[in-house]
Amino acid sequence: VATRVLSFDVSPTSKCLGFGGAAGSIHLMATNAPDPQFNTFS
């Protein structure tokens, strides 16, 4: 089921992207980072 993207952010290193959906979901994506780390508390 597709949902609208309501928010978007880029990490300070520009290696990770975060998308917030209208259904309350968060999608995290990384490129050129074999072991990306995401802070779940920020």
VOPAGU-2260 file (C-alpha; in pm, 1 decimal, decimal comma):
REM VOPAGU-2260
SITE   aa  ch    i         X         Y         Z
SITE  VAL   A    0       0,0       0,0       0,0
SITE  ALA   A    1     143,0     333,1    -100,9
SITE  THR   A    2     142,9     627,7     135,5
SITE  ARG   A    3     229,9     992,6      88,7
SITE  VAL   A    4     569,3    1115,8     200,9
SITE  LEU   A    5     520,2    1399,1     450,1
SITE  SER   A    6     878,0    1451,6     566,1
SITE  PHE   A    7    1227,0    1396,3     434,0
SITE  ASP   A    8    1574,9    1447,5     578,6
SITE  VAL   A    9    1936,3    1387,8     479,5
SITE  SER   A   10    2206,5    1289,4     728,6
SITE  PRO   A   11    2500,2    1526,4     789,2
SITE  THR   A   12    2726,6    1286,5     597,4
SITE  SER   A   13    2480,2    1270,3     303,7
SITE  LYS   A   14    2498,2     889,5     314,1
SITE  CYS   A   15    2157,2     827,2     471,2
SITE  LEU   A   16    1805,3     942,4     389,5
SITE  GLY   A   17    1492,5     928,4     599,5
SITE  PHE   A   18    1133,3     951,2     478,4
SITE  GLY   A   19     825,9     990,0     699,2
SITE  GLY   A   20     497,3     857,3     560,2
SITE  ALA   A   21     138,9     968,4     617,4
SITE  ALA   A   22      61,4     631,9     780,6
SITE  GLY   A   23     321,3     698,8    1053,3
SITE  SER   A   24     594,5     482,7     903,5
SITE  ILE   A   25     960,0     578,7     871,7
SITE  HIS   A   26    1173,3     452,3     584,6
SITE  LEU   A   27    1552,2     467,7     616,4
SITE  MET   A   28    1782,7     432,7     317,9
SITE  ALA   A   29    2161,7     434,7     288,2
SITE  THR   A   30    2405,9     438,9       0,9
SITE  ASN   A   31    2778,6     365,8     -12,8
SITE  ALA   A   32    2766,5     269,0     354,5
SITE  PRO   A   33    2822,9    -103,0     421,2
SITE  ASP   A   34    2705,8     -73,2     783,4
SITE  PRO   A   35    2494,2     242,0     826,3
SITE  GLN   A   36    2406,3     347,1    1180,0
SITE  PHE   A   37    2078,9     518,2    1265,3
SITE  ASN   A   38    2003,4     683,5    1598,7
SITE  THR   A   39    1653,3     573,4    1697,8
SITE  PHE   A   40    1635,0     832,7    1975,9
SITE  SER   A   41    1681,3    1152,1    1773,8
